[in-house]
Amino acid sequence: MSCSCFGGSIVNRKRSTAQATGGIDEELLRRVNHFSYNQLRLATDDFHSSNKIGRGGFGTVYKGVLKDGTEVAVKTLSAQSKQGVREFLTEINTISNVKHPNLVELVGCCVQGTNRILVYEYVENKSLDKILLGNTNIKLDWSQRSAICMGIARALAFLHEELVPHIVHRDIKSSNILLDKDFNPKIGDFGLAKLFPDDITHISTRIAGTTGYLAPEYALGGQLTMKADVYSFGVLVLEIISGRSSSKTNWGVMDKLLLEWAWQLYEEGKLIELVDPDLGEFPEEEVVRYMKVAFFCTQSTANRRPLMSQVIEMLTKNIRLNEKVLTAPGFFQDQEAASSSKKSNQSYAVSSSYQMSSVPVTITQVTPR
């Protein structure tokens, strides 16, 4: 009898899974690596709070240890999938076959009763936001930060341009970037958007807190293309260089979003002031180039933003950036975030967002998709 390193025989495990999933045929079961709910419950000590390592718009993530000692990240999906079991498993199969060194590997799932659980490889240094923006003694130098930017760019170029069908992530942010033991970046949660209905949105700060990363045409008009990911990447680059959060509105004299403040510094010729004081020594010309590329990625009009393959060239090759064609970035701040600011600053945020956005709608008209 053939055996699996994840515990239990393949035949018995797939027979029990077929019963739990309503008799899905053997061919589909062979293509998707399944775990029983009991296996994952034991691996996470009954999903104990001490094993909780993250929470996002789709669900809660726990660290788990399988019977053979393999460490995994177990994500319990809180949202209701729009698909039946067969369709869900087929989509999971597609995602699990997407392989790239800068993407978190999906190793299996659990579809049992009402439970929808994903099992990922465990990434040692957890998420970028915890190291970059949290209270930690880990300090990333420029070689590490630039490598993180490049790894994310390569993964997005793979999802957007090499993979067929293409995948738009739609939730690129520092908490979805995981770092391995050598601080190499891995993008998590790619492909999950296809599993859930449109009313599961990432716009609300109550759900995902990703307002600062949202392209204006997506936030205001629901227009989702790969250029929305490019925008989010640009914001993320500014976060990585500055060590500051993009979702807060307390940067600069006028309490601006990070992108808004960075653009002001660029216009004033003071862009170097954005650099994280903890960065230590760094190649000024290269760091400034990365920030300028971020501005190309965050231009208000989506079709002016480069493809991710072009971004990689802009970051790695000594080509001249034509700043004469660079236009101002678009900003979006939702009502909940804006209401936490002082009224005078709130008015400024509304005005600047409207003037620089290509979408002729004020932020007070925004409702979740």
Buried (B, 14 or more C-beta within 10 A) or exposed (E): EEEBEBBBEBEEBBEBBBEBBEEBEEEBBEBBBBBBBEBBBBBBBEBEEEBEBBBBBBBBBBBBBBEEEBEBBBBBBEBEBBBEBBEBBBBBBBBBEBEBEBBBBBBBBBBBEEBBBBBBBBBEBBBBBBBBBEEEEEEBBBEBBBBBBBBBBBBBBBBBBEBEEEBBBBBBBBBBBBBBEEBBBBBBBBBBBBBBEEEBBBBBBEBBBBBBBBBBBBBBBEBBBBBBBBBBBBBBBBBBBBBBBBBBBBBBEBBBBBBBBBBBBBEEEEBEEBBBEEBEEBEEEEBBBBBBBBBBBBBBBBEBBBBBBBBBBBBEEEEEBEEEEBBBBBBBBBBEBBEEBEEEBBEBBBEBBBEBBBBEBEBEEBEBB
